[in-house]
Amino acid sequence: MSEISYAVGDRVEAVCGPVAHGGHVVARVPAGERQIVVFVRHALPGERVVVEITGVEKSFLRGDAVEVLDASPDRVTAPCPLAGPGLCGGCDFQHVALPAQRELKAAVVAEQLSRLAGLSREVTVEPVPGTVSYSRADGLRWRTRMQYVALPDGRRGLRRHHSHEVVPVDDCLLEASGARVVLDRSESSEATVTETVGPHSFEVAADGFWQVHPGAPPALVDAVLSVLAPRPGERVLDLYAGVGLFSAFLADAVGPGGSVLAVEGDRRAASLAVTNLAGRASVETGRVDRVLARRHEKADLVVLDPPREGAKRAVVEAVVATGPRAVAYVACDPAALARDVAIFAEHGYELTSLRAFDLFPMTHHVECVALLVPSSGDPAGSGPR
Ligand SMILES: C[S@@+](CC[C@H](N)C(=O)[O-])C[C@H]1O[C@@H](n2cnc3c(N)ncnc32)[C@H](O)[C@@H]1O
């Protein structure tokens, strides 16, 4: 007999516990003589809610809060009518006041570091201003790039959570005016757009990677430069370099006596990086693990900005082998960051600084910039080369 006596569609009352990674809170509901964990979306810690079961896994359930019996003081009415149980899967925190969204994200980052890397840290999630034309304090209209699904009737939509089903969306409240819109049915295009950050311009494929919040590139560049404190003449590796955002600023900082090598796996992005960097940094196209294994680089500084799954062991170990005095790790997934931080620790690199940025208001997503330095060595910026 299965231990779990719930089926999709069942409803059960629950008192919600802490927030968990992935945009839900943890609750426990009776299952025979025991209790079983249910990860509940659209709820807040401390709330008493009616949970509708949306998924039955081997050892836990998934659910949606379809009725709130005791509301948290942090609960607000979602500004978008499509945000909520069973509707658009794009936003999962619209029912939470903006400052409380940041507190939830901070709790998740701290919990992941504690559980996966054994580190105890106070985390604050910093709001990020947009550019003047996007400066809104309500957490809406900040997305400068949107990918919709084209619907047969000519409308466009976004998918439901954990589903291929598409919800028609006529006015996504996150989309900023003038956003680059991509329809996933559209032909892949050769088009590029120009993005400007400080003194530098970047050609980016219209459907290629670029941060979606207008305040993200300057905030991340500033955070990376300030933790690494690059010095003239240093050798820098910019791994997962995209179209060369960090490389451009790192090349300025290390000057003509230094060097920057940008490594990027996507051919189109790498070729745009060559154009964007115009000889001020070298660009190598290829997978980071393979490029590092082939080149046996030595580096003073490394920037690591991997996709959601993180850098993982082979890359972390190859980075350590380059002997850097400091590594700036830019992370869009705190669990992957924490797992990689634990691998760095095995190799004598410790986390000495962590900043977290609210680059994705109304969603559970959060971006971190972590500094890792050799434990026995000097803090970044003060040691011998
Ligand atoms: C989070 S984006 C960062 C891009 C860039 N640093 C920026 O800020 O614009 C990650 C980048 O890594 C690239 N990428 C993903 N897996 C890779 C791999 N195994 N090796 C090299 N590049 C990879 C993607 O194409 C993407 O450009």
The ligand as an ORCA input file, in Angstrom:
! r2SCAN-3c Opt
* xyz 0 1
  C      24.144     33.325    -17.179
  S      24.747     33.530    -18.815
  C      26.030     34.718    -18.491
  C      26.504     35.534    -19.659
  C      27.382     36.732    -19.358
  N      28.325     36.507    -18.303
  C      26.542     37.962    -19.086
  O      26.499     38.403    -17.927
  O      25.938     38.501    -20.002
  C      25.598     32.012    -19.049
  C      26.329     31.874    -20.349
  O      27.040     30.643    -20.340
  C      26.957     30.022    -21.621
  N      27.187     28.594    -21.354
  C      26.324     27.681    -20.850
  N      26.936     26.507    -20.635
  C      28.231     26.674    -21.009
  C      29.381     25.831    -20.990
  N      29.322     24.567    -20.540
  N      30.534     26.343    -21.428
  C      30.615     27.602    -21.896
  N      29.568     28.456    -21.911
  C      28.385     27.998    -21.470
  C      25.610     30.425    -22.150
  O      25.609     30.388    -23.573
  C      25.463     31.854    -21.585
  O      25.974     32.797    -22.497
*
